[in-house]
Amino acid sequence: MTCGHPHFKFFSKCDECGELVFPKEGHYPNYFELFDLKPSYFLNEQLLKEKYYELSKNLHPDKFQTKSPEAIILVTRYSALMNKAFKTLMDKDERAYYLLEMDQNSPIQQKASLPPTLAEEYFNLQEALDENEIDSAARRTLVSDFSTLLEREILKQDDLISQSFQDSEKSKARESLQQKSYLKSMKLDLEKKWLK
């Protein structure tokens, strides 16, 4: 369906023939390329939204109902890819993971664990929660207090992720992302169990 004229921007209309420009067969654009953006953790989200809405208009399947079945398949495929790319790039953690996936030289770190500064607090919390004498209000308070500590540590990891990308230290960024994910999961599990 690509017309064959030289193009530099995907999903725009060709100035010469008016056809919508698709990536050449065999070329799989990354999520940033889809929106004509430079790969970066520090993304102008407003610009991304503008580009997304512009592309959404060009790739809307309703505009292709009179086209060939191949064109409809292409539009449907790229429309789904564009939606997935937009969702990924709008979420700073998903964007960070995606950037690390793009970088084959970014080593995978070991599994995350509770920071030593919170380990004793967590041990005390578990001990207190196991006691039968403690009432439900006291349990909720203990869990809520620990959840606040976890939230502070999660925000600290956000700062470390940002700093790591700024310093181009991708292995540190991956480590902080894994740590943040671990802490968020722990917080969610505690809150589901004790703060219903």
N, C-alpha and C positions, 0 to 999 in steps of 0.2 A: 504494500500500500504506500510505502515511502516513494516519493516521486522521482528521486534521483538527482535533484538539484542540491548544491552544497548548502548545508544547514549547520547552525551552531547551537540551536536551542530546541529541545524536545517539546513536542506537543503544541508547537506554534504553527500557524498556517504559513505555507510557502508563499513568498511574495510573487513568485512567478506563475504558479499553477493553482494556488489556493488549497492544495491538499494538506491535511494535518501531517506533521512530521513525527515519525516514530523512530526509535533507535534502530540502527541497522541490525539485521538478523545476526545473532551470535554475540552482539554487544549487550551486556546486561548492566545498565547504569546503576550506580549506587544511589542511595536515598538522597544524598545531597545533589547529585547530578540531575535527578528528576526535577528539582526545583531551581536548578541553575545557581546553586550555592556552593561556596567553598567549604570543604569538610572542617568543622570546628565545633568544639564543645560550647564555645561562647557564640551563640547564635542569636540573631535578631529575630525573636519569635513573631513580632508584628510583620516583618517582611516575609517570613515563612508563611504566615496566614494569608497574606495578600497573594503570594504566588500560588498557594494551594487553591484559593477561590478562583483565581484566574484559570488555572489548569482544569479545575472542576467544570468550569463552563465549557472549555474546549473538548473535554473528554466525556461529557455527559452522554450516556448510551442512547438517550432519546434522539439525539442529533444524528444517529447513525442507523436508524431503523430502515432507511431506504438504500443503505449501502450493502455491499456484498457480505456474505456470511463471514468471510475472513476478516473483514474490517470490523464487524461486530465483535468477533472473538478477540481481536487485538485491543479494541477499546475497553472491553470488559476486563481483560487481563490487566491492562495498564491502569485502569481506573481503580481496581482492587489494590494493585501495587502502590499507587499514589496514596490511597487512603491509609494503607499500612505504614508507608514511609512517613506520612504526616504525623500519625499517632506516635510513632517512634521518636521522631525528631522533636516533637513538642514536649515530651517527657524527658527531663534532664538526665535521669538515671538510664533510661532506655537509650538515649542519645549517646551517653558515655559508653555503655556496653557496645553499641553499634560501632562507634569509633574504634574501640579496642578490637572488635572482630575484624574490622578493616585492616588493622595493623597486625600482620602475621608475626612480627617480632616481639609482641607484647606477651611475656611469659605468664602462664597461669600460676597464681599463687596458691599456697596451701589454704585449707579450709579456715574460715573465720572462727573466732572464739570470743568469749566474753572478755572485755578488757580487765586486767588485773585490778584496776580501781573499783570495778563493780562486782568482782567475783565474791568478795567477802559479804557485801550487801545482799547479793543473790542467795548465798548460802544461808544467811540469817533469815531472809524472807522465806525460803523453803522450810527451814526449821520451824518458824512461827506458823506457817500455813498448815503444817502437819500436826500442830497441837490441837487437841480436841476442845480445850477450855476457851479458846479464842472465839469471840462471836463474829457474826458475818459482817457487821459494820467495821470492826477492827481489821478484819481480813481485807475488806475493800480499801480501807485507808492505807494499809501496808502496800497493797498491790498498786494503788494509785500513786503513792509516793515513789515506788520503784519505777513505775512507768514513766514518771516525770524525769527520773535520772536517765532512763534509756532514751527519752526524747532529746535530752541535752547532748547525749553521746552521738545520736543520729545527726543532729545539727552540726556537731563537731566534724563528723565524717563528711558532711556536705562541703564544709570549708576545705577539708583536706583534698577532696576530689577536685574541687575548683582550682586549688593551688597546684595540684599535681599536673593538671592539664595545662595550666599557665606555664609551669616549669618544664613541660614536655617530658614528664616522668610517668610514663604510661603504666609501668608495673606498680607504682605507688597508687595510681588512680584505680587500678583493678583491685588492689588490696583494700582500699577504702570503700569501694563499691561493694565488695563481698562482705566487708565488716558491717556496712550500713544495712545490707539485705538481711544479714544474720540478726542484727539488733531489732529491725522492724518486725521480723518474723517472731522473735522472742516476745516482743511487746504485744503483738497481736494475739499470740497464744495465751499469754497471761491474762489479758483483758477479756478474751472470750471465755476463759475458764472461771475467772473470779469477779468480773465486773459486769455480769449480765444484767 
